[in-house]
Every structure is written in C-alpha cells, then in structure tokens.
C-alpha cells in the first residue's frame, strides 16, 4: 500500500534544484565541504512499512545499527520541527528544513560525495518526515541512505550522545 504522494515539481522556482547542479551554498566542516540543496520530496500521510522503504532503496535500521553508524562517522539528519531540533538532537546531526508553505522541496546540508553514509530520523515509527527526506536524497543518487525509524526518543532512551538544550546523555 503506497502512503506517499509525489508533489508537482513545476512549481519549484529553482530548476537547478532538480539537477543538483547549483547548490544553495557550501559549508566547510573541518575540511569536508557540505552543500545545501533544494530537493523535491514526497509527502507521506503515514510512515511506510519497512518493506516499502527497502523497495525504494532506503535501508531501515535499529537503534543498535544507528549507534554503530554514528561511531563510524555517518552523517545524521534530524527531520523533526526546528524547535525540537534546537531542544535536543543526536550529537552532530544536521537539520532537515522542509518548506511547509509550498511542500515542494526540502533543504538538506549534504556531503559532496554520494558514497557517504546518511542516516535520517525524526520522532519515531509514526513519523514519516525522516523517510520523506531519505527518499528525496536517495533519488538524488546518494548510495548509502538509512532510515532510523525509531527516532530521537529511542536514541535518547538508550543513553546515546545528544546535544542541544536538553541535558546531555552519556558520551
């Protein structure tokens, strides 16, 4: 059963966003450049089943696997509301910014290399935001895209590293 709807991309003002030939800007994180892109995405009414994610090329992962990727230096992306991102997030995560006024694209600070491991998360298994962002990135050619469907709460409950205004978990 499909839960997602592709948005009409004719309304996207920046055609370069579709080809990823014109990033919005670049940021240098300790010698590694990352780029901001506007990327079209699908809106999901409910989070998909893991089988649907796998068919789309998105790999669902557990908290244990997410921690292993964290320790290996994977890039983590938080698809929750900005206020929740500021309050607390997986340490080192970057914010996914959805254009909710148009619901046509999202802005993600992505590494230049499409070989990097990218992990997307949001509120938990009932939240589709992280899946939407992961799907948009996968469709742009990134090869190692993971969906941590258990989300921030499970990470925090496991005592894994967080940052933000909340008290920090053990490092």
N, C-alpha and C positions, 0 to 999 in steps of 0.2 A: 504494500500500500504506500503510495507516494504522499508525503506530507508537505512537500516544498513546491513553491511556485517561482518560476523564473520571472524577473522583472523585465519590462520593456526597456531595452538599452538605448532606444532612440532618444530618450530624454536626458541622457548623460551628456553634460555640457562639454566634457573634455574627452574627445575621441581618442586621444593618445592614451588614456587610461585603459582602453581595451587592448591595445597592443603592448602596453607597458614600455613603450619607447621613450616616454617622457615622465620621469618620476617627479613628484611634487617637491622633493628636497632630499638632501642626504645628510646623515648624521654619522659622525665618526665615533665609535665606541672602542677606545683603546686600540686603534689601528685597524679595526674592521669596519668597513663602511656598510651602513644600512640605508635603505631607500624607502621613502614614503610613496605609496601608490594608491590611487583610487581604483577599486576593483569592483566590478558588478557582482552581486551575490543573489542567492535565492532566499526567499523568506519562508521559513518553516513554521507551520501552525503548532506543531508539537515536535519534540525531538524524535529523530528517526530511530529505528531499531539498529542495533549493531550490524546486522546483515545488510541493511540498506547502505550504511556507511562504507562497509567493505566493498560493496558493488561499485561505489563511487570512487574507490581508491583511497579512502580515509581509513586509517587503522585505529580502531578503538583500543584504549589502553587502561589498565588498572592503576591504582594508587602506587603499588609497588613498582610497576613499569615506569610510571611518571617520575618517581624518585630516581630510578636508575638513569633515565634520560637527563634529568636535572643534574645528577652527578657527572654525567658525561659532557655537560655543557650545551645541551639543546637549548633552543630559543623557546621561551614560553610566552603565550599571548592570552591576555585576560579579556574576555568578551562580555564582562558584566558592565553595569552602569558605571559611569565615571566616578560618581560619589563612592561607590563600593570599592572601586579600584584604589582610590585615594585612602580609604579607610584601612584596607589590608589586601595584600596580594601575594602570590608566590614570589619569593625573592628573585629579583631580576626580570620579572615579567614586564612586557610592554603592553600598552593599552590598545585595544581594537576600538576604533571610533566608527560607529555606524551613523550614516546620515539619515536620521529618523524623519526628517522633514520631507525627504524625497524617497527614501527607502530604495535607492537605486545603486548605491555603492558604499563601500566601507574604506577607511583609510587604515593601512597597516604598515608599520615600520618593519620592512622585511630585509633580510640579508641579501646581498647581491648574488651570492652563489645559490643556485637552486638545488644543491646537494645537501644543504644544512638540514638538521632535524628540527621540525617545527611542531610544538605542542600547543593545542588550543583548549581552553577550559572556560567555564562560566559558573553558574550556580549549582549545577548538579544534573542528574539524569532527566529532569523535566524541562531543562533549558536547552533551546535549540541554537542560541546565539553562537556558541563556540563551533558547532557543526557548520553553520552557515559560513562563518569566517574560514574554517578549514577547507570547506568545499570551494570557496572562491579562490583560495590560494592554490589548491590542487589544480584547479582549472587553468591557472596561470603557469603551470609547468613545474612547480616545486615537487620534488620526488619523494620526500620523507615527511609526510604530513600525518600527525597523530591527533586523535580526539580523546581528551581526558574527560569523559562524560561524568565522572564522579564529582568533579569540580572543586572549587576552593574550600568548601566546608570539609570535605573528606581529607584534603591535604592538610588543612589546619588541625583537624581532629587527630591526625596521625602524628602531629608534632613536628612536621617538616618545616623548613625555613620559610618565614614570611617577612614582609616589610610593610611599612605604612604606619598609620596612626594607631592601629591595634598593638597590643603588647606582642612582642616578638616571640615566636616559638623557639624551641631549642635549635641551635645551629648545627 
